[in-house]
């Protein structure tokens, strides 16, 4: 049986957050995670007893003291508790948020925030066709994947709807943390698609320039 859609009004007023640099979650994207650090194992356990919602957000520095102001919440849609007490989970993206303030840290040591969901109400609804230039996108992807020694199932790319394709590619391509953050903060799916193609083009040109030296 298909799980019912999550309601915008049901989004929590206090949100556990998982700071992880270089990792991007977008609405309707699926993010597999291996949870092994004790405080985040506790976070998953607490989430499983409640709404199963966790906020993914990037730290602005390696020490994780400060966070970017925008992240994306996801619901735990699959989980597997391992024999060593760790978890493998899948987060399915729900909605982005801004941090209003930081809530008291739990006894287990994971952080919580007060989120502002209002600017991202549209995240809860799938976007229509983005009118992607598929020929240009595939050309850039082939060049980018070749230079990064990445492979993919091209049939999946050809069959995917525009929003799903851009969401998946934005999440898996190894862009720098700042570039990942820019993709997250793009106002609309169309804006994200344009930015994604720009980043691909820049990366290919940069790698080509390096190879000539």
PyMOL commands that set and color helices and strands:
alter all, ss='L'
color gray80, all
select helices_A, chain A and resi 8-10+38-48+118-124+134-147+154-159+162-172+177-185+189-211
alter helices_A, ss='H'
color red, helices_A
select strands_A, chain A and resi 15-19+30-35+53-57+70-81+87-102+111-116
alter strands_A, ss='S'
color yellow, strands_A
deselect
rebuild
show_as cartoon
